[in-house]
Amino acid sequence: MRSLLPALAAGLVASAVFAAPASPPASAHPAPAAPVPFAPAASPALQALVDRSVAATLERFAPRRLAADQLAVSLVDLRDPARPASASVRGGELIYPASVIKLFYLAAAHRWLEDGRLVDSAELRRANRDMIVDSSNDATHYVIDLLTGTTSGPELEPAAIRAWFDARNAVTRYFAGLGYTGVLAHKKPWGDGPYGRESQATRLFEPRRNMLTTDATARLFVEIATGRCVTPARSAEMMALLARDPAAPTSDPDDQALFTGPALPPGAKLWSKAGWTSQTRHDAAYIELPGGAKVVLVVFTVGHAAEREIIRTVARTVVAGLK
C-alpha cells in the first residue's frame, strides 16, 4: 500500500516498453510535449482512508474470493486544488483498462485539435461524444484512426506492419512525453475481433494490450476536472461528456452512472468513465459531495466483473471518511 506520488512524479516511459521481435524503424514523430509537473502531496490521513476502504471491501467479498491482487484504488483530494493530496493501494499496477482507456483517447483528440493536427468536424464531435457518453467501440475506432493515421484492414508485410505499429503508439508517446507512466494506449476495443493487421500486430509486438494504472488514470481525471488538460475550455468540453446522473431512470444495470453513483449521497455530483469486460470492472470518477469535498476516485477490479457492489463498497467507505 503506497502513495500515488511516486508513480505520478516519475519521468518518461522508456522507449523499450515497445519491445518487439525487431525494433520498429525510426520515424518522424512530432516533438514530445514538455513534461507537466504533477506531484500531489502524500497524505497519511488519506492513505489510512484508502487502506480502510480496501480492507472493508476485501472483508465483505471474502466469501466471493476477492483477493488483494484483484483490486486497485487511487484517491486524490481536491478540496484545495492548488495543493491536492493523494493516496493509493496498488495504484502503480498495470491492469487491462477496458473502456477507461477512452478517457485517454479523448484527451489526446483535444490535444491534436488544439495543435492543428486534427480538423474539428461534426463527425469527430459525434465520435467523441459516443465514445464517452455511450462508450461506443465503433466511435473509438474512428477516433484512434484519426489520432494515429492507421486503419484496420488486411495483414501487412513485415516492414509495413512494423511501421503501422510504430504509428499506432502515438497516444502512448504523447502521455509519456507529459511524464505519465503506466499508460499503454494503442489498441482498439473490440467485441468479436480483432482481425487482420490488428491481430497481426498483437501476435508480433509487445505490449499486446492496452494497459493503465489507477494512478495514471487519477492524474488525467484531476487534470481534466481542474481545467489543466490541454486548455480550460477543452477540459470543460471533456467534463460535459463525462457528466453522469445516478438518479436518472435506466433499465441498464451497467449504465456508467451506476458504477460509483449508487454509493453517493443525495445532492452529490458525478463525472465518470467506466469500463467492463467479462473479466474486469472499473470506474474512474470525479465526485463533488454536498459538504464541499471534491475528489477523484479510481477503482479497478479484475476477476469479479459481475460484482457490481465492489466499486460501490470502496466508494461508500471513502465518502463516509470524507464527511
C-alpha positions in Angstrom: 0.0 0.0 0.0 1.6 3.3 -1.1 1.0 6.8 -2.1 0.1 7.9 -5.6 3.0 10.4 -5.6 6.0 8.2 -6.8 4.3 6.9 -9.9 2.9 10.3 -10.9 6.1 12.1 -10.3 8.2 9.6 -12.3 9.8 10.5 -15.6 9.2 9.4 -19.1 8.4 5.9 -20.0 11.4 4.3 -21.6 11.1 3.6 -25.3 11.9 -0.1 -24.6 8.3 -0.6 -23.5 7.5 -1.1 -27.1 9.9 -4.0 -27.5 9.2 -6.2 -30.5 10.8 -9.1 -32.2 12.7 -6.4 -34.1 12.6 -2.8 -33.2 10.3 -0.7 -35.4 12.1 1.6 -37.7 12.8 5.2 -36.6 10.2 7.5 -37.9 9.4 11.2 -37.7 7.2 12.0 -34.8 6.0 15.3 -33.5 8.3 16.7 -30.8 7.1 15.4 -27.5 5.4 17.9 -25.2 7.3 19.1 -22.2 6.6 17.0 -19.1 3.9 18.6 -16.9 4.7 18.6 -13.2 2.1 16.7 -11.2 3.1 16.0 -7.6 0.2 15.8 -5.2 1.2 15.5 -1.6 1.2 12.1 0.1 -1.4 12.3 2.9 -1.2 9.8 5.8 -4.8 10.5 6.6 -6.0 9.9 3.1 -3.8 6.8 2.9 -5.4 5.5 6.0 -8.8 6.1 4.4 -7.9 4.2 1.2 -6.4 1.4 3.2 -9.6 1.2 5.3 -11.8 1.2 2.2 -9.8 -1.6 0.6 -9.8 -3.7 3.8 -13.5 -3.3 4.2 -14.1 -4.3 0.6 -11.9 -7.4 0.8 -13.6 -8.4 4.1 -17.1 -8.1 2.6 -16.2 -10.0 -0.5 -14.0 -12.7 1.1 -16.8 -15.3 0.6 -16.6 -14.4 -3.1 -12.8 -14.9 -3.0 -11.9 -11.3 -3.9 -8.2 -11.2 -3.5 -5.9 -8.3 -2.7 -4.3 -8.5 -6.1 -7.7 -8.1 -7.8 -8.3 -4.6 -6.6 -6.6 -1.3 -7.2 -7.6 2.1 -5.8 -6.3 5.7 -6.2 -7.8 8.7 -4.5 -7.0 12.4 -4.9 -8.4 15.0 -2.6 -9.1 18.3 -4.5 -10.7 20.3 -1.7 -7.6 22.6 -2.2 -7.0 22.3 -5.9 -3.7 24.2 -5.5 -2.4 21.6 -3.1 -4.0 18.2 -3.9 -3.4 15.2 -1.7 -3.3 11.6 -2.8 -3.2 8.0 -1.7 -3.5 4.6 -3.4 -3.4 0.9 -3.0 -1.7 -0.9 -5.9 -2.0 2.3 -7.8 1.0 1.6 -9.9 -0.1 -1.9 -11.1 -0.6 -2.2 -14.9 -4.2 -3.5 -15.5 -6.2 -4.0 -18.6 -8.4 -0.9 -18.5 -11.3 -1.9 -20.8 -13.2 1.3 -21.8 -11.5 3.5 -19.3 -8.8 3.9 -22.0 -11.3 6.0 -23.9 -10.6 8.8 -21.5 -7.0 9.0 -22.8 -8.1 8.9 -26.4 -10.5 11.8 -25.7 -7.7 13.9 -24.1 -5.4 13.1 -27.0 -8.0 14.1 -29.5 -8.4 17.5 -27.9 -4.6 18.0 -27.8 -4.4 17.1 -31.5 -7.2 19.5 -32.2 -5.6 22.3 -30.3 -2.3 21.8 -32.1 -4.0 21.7 -35.5 -3.1 18.0 -36.1 -6.8 17.2 -36.4 -9.6 19.3 -38.1 -12.6 19.9 -36.0 -15.8 18.5 -37.5 -19.3 17.4 -36.7 -18.3 13.8 -37.3 -15.3 13.9 -34.8 -17.5 15.6 -32.2 -20.1 12.9 -32.7 -17.5 10.2 -32.3 -16.0 11.8 -29.2 -19.5 12.1 -27.7 -20.5 8.5 -28.5 -17.1 7.2 -27.3 -17.5 8.7 -23.8 -21.3 9.0 -23.3 -22.3 5.7 -24.8 -18.8 4.0 -24.5 -19.1 3.1 -28.2 -16.3 0.9 -29.5 -17.1 1.8 -33.1 -16.7 5.5 -32.3 -13.4 4.8 -30.6 -12.1 3.0 -33.7 -12.7 6.2 -35.7 -11.0 8.4 -33.1 -8.0 6.1 -33.0 -7.7 6.1 -36.8 -7.6 9.9 -36.8 -5.2 10.1 -33.9 -2.6 7.7 -35.3 -3.1 7.7 -39.0 -3.6 4.0 -39.0 -6.6 1.9 -40.1 -7.7 -1.7 -39.6 -7.6 -4.0 -42.6 -5.8 -7.0 -44.1 -2.5 -8.2 -42.8 0.6 -6.3 -43.9 4.2 -7.2 -45.0 6.7 -7.2 -42.2 8.1 -3.8 -42.8 4.7 -2.3 -43.2 3.3 -3.8 -40.0 6.2 -2.6 -38.0 5.7 1.0 -39.3 2.0 0.6 -38.7 2.6 -0.4 -35.0 5.0 2.4 -34.6 2.4 4.9 -35.7 -0.3 3.3 -33.6 1.7 4.1 -30.5 1.2 7.9 -31.0 -1.1 8.3 -28.0 1.2 6.3 -25.7 4.1 8.5 -26.7 2.1 11.6 -26.1 1.4 10.7 -22.5 4.9 9.5 -21.9 6.1 13.0 -23.1 3.9 14.5 -20.3 5.7 12.5 -17.7 3.0 9.8 -17.3 3.9 6.2 -16.5 1.6 3.3 -16.7 -0.2 4.3 -19.9 -0.2 1.9 -22.9 -2.9 3.2 -25.3 -2.5 1.6 -28.8 -5.3 -0.9 -29.2 -8.9 -0.6 -30.4 -11.6 -2.0 -28.1 -13.4 -4.9 -29.8 -16.5 -7.0 -29.4 -15.6 -10.0 -31.5 -12.3 -9.0 -33.0 -9.5 -8.2 -33.6 -8.8 -9.3 -37.1 -6.3 -8.7 -39.9 -3.5 -6.3 -39.1 -4.9 -5.7 -35.6 -4.5 -9.3 -34.6 -1.2 -9.5 -36.6 0.3 -6.7 -34.5 -1.0 -8.3 -31.3 0.9 -11.5 -32.3 4.1 -9.8 -33.3 4.7 -6.9 -30.9 4.7 -6.1 -27.2 2.8 -4.7 -25.4 -0.1 -6.9 -26.6 -2.9 -5.0 -24.9 -3.8 -1.6 -23.6 -2.8 -1.1 -20.0 -3.4 1.6 -17.4 -2.7 2.1 -13.7 -5.2 3.7 -11.4 -2.6 6.3 -10.5 -2.2 7.4 -14.2 -6.0 7.4 -14.6 -6.5 9.5 -11.5 -3.9 12.0 -12.7 -5.7 12.5 -16.0 -9.0 12.9 -14.4 -7.6 15.5 -12.0 -6.2 17.5 -14.9 -9.5 17.4 -16.7 -11.5 18.3 -13.7 -9.3 21.2 -12.7 -9.1 22.6 -16.3 -5.5 21.8 -16.8 -5.9 19.2 -19.6 -4.9 20.8 -22.9 -6.8 24.1 -22.1 -9.5 25.1 -19.7 -12.1 25.3 -22.5 -11.2 21.9 -23.8 -11.2 20.5 -20.3 -14.7 21.8 -19.9 -15.8 20.2 -23.1 -14.5 16.9 -21.8 -16.2 17.3 -18.5 -19.5 17.9 -20.3 -19.2 14.5 -21.9 -18.3 12.8 -18.6 -21.2 14.2 -16.6 -23.5 11.4 -15.1 -26.8 11.5 -13.3 -27.1 8.4 -10.9 -30.7 9.3 -10.3 -31.7 9.2 -13.9 -34.1 6.3 -14.8 -32.4 3.5 -16.7 -33.1 -0.1 -17.5 -29.4 -0.9 -17.9 -27.8 -2.2 -14.8 -24.4 -1.4 -16.3 -25.2 2.2 -17.1 -22.0 4.1 -16.4 -23.7 6.3 -13.8 -24.4 3.2 -11.7 -20.8 2.0 -11.2 -20.0 4.6 -8.4 -23.2 6.6 -8.4 -25.3 4.5 -6.1 -22.7 4.9 -3.3 -23.1 8.7 -3.3 -25.4 10.7 -1.1 -28.3 12.8 -2.4 -27.0 16.0 -3.9 -23.6 14.6 -4.9 -22.4 15.4 -8.4 -20.7 12.8 -10.6 -18.5 12.7 -13.7 -17.1 9.4 -14.7 -15.8 6.9 -17.3 -16.4 3.2 -16.6 -15.1 0.1 -18.3 -16.0 -3.5 -18.1 -15.5 -6.9 -19.8 -16.1 -10.5 -18.8 -13.0 -10.2 -16.6 -12.8 -6.6 -15.5 -15.0 -3.9 -13.9 -13.6 -0.4 -13.4 -14.7 3.1 -12.8 -12.9 6.5 -12.8 -14.9 9.2 -11.2 -14.7 12.9 -10.2 -17.1 13.5 -7.3 -18.4 16.6 -5.6 -20.1 15.9 -2.3 -22.8 18.2 -0.7 -20.4 19.1 2.1 -17.8 20.6 -0.2 -15.4 17.7 -0.7 -14.1 17.2 -4.2 -12.2 14.0 -5.1 -11.1 11.8 -7.9 -11.6 8.1 -7.1 -10.4 5.4 -9.5 -11.2 1.7 -8.7 -10.1 -1.2 -10.9 -11.2 -4.7 -10.3 -10.3 -8.0 -12.0 -11.8 -11.4 -11.9 -15.1 -10.3 -10.5 -16.8 -8.4 -13.4 -20.3 -9.4 -12.3 -19.9 -8.0 -8.8 -21.3 -4.5 -9.1 -21.0 -3.8 -5.4 -17.2 -4.0 -5.1 -16.7 -0.5 -6.6 -19.6 0.9 -4.6 -18.3 -0.6 -1.3 -14.9 1.2 -1.9 -16.7 4.4 -2.7 -19.1 4.3 0.3 -16.2 3.9 2.7 -14.3 6.7 1.1 -17.3 9.0 1.1 -18.0 8.2 4.7 -14.4 9.0 5.6 -14.6 12.4 3.9 -17.5 13.7 5.9 
